[in-house]
Amino acid sequence: MNEPEDYAIQRLRDALAADERVAEMGIQVRMAAGKAFLTGQVATPERQQAVGAVAAEVLPDYEIHNETVVTVMADQPRVEKIK
């Protein structure tokens, strides 16, 4: 944990966006006292697990708290028909 927290946060955000397991730009990252707190919404439970895995890989010296939630999407999007 030699780098400033702001750098570690940005490095993790970049990794979450670039890693094909996650590919998320909307994950919020907050750090305090050697802990990383991740919040936001993801599409699947697998992606939620991947968020925690990527965070642990990128920040091995931090205690990771993956507080992301899985957003349940409707099977079919609503389509408005104009007559």
Helices and strands as residue ranges (DSSP letters): H 5-18, E 28-32, E 35-39, E 41-42, H 45-58, E 63-66, E 69-70
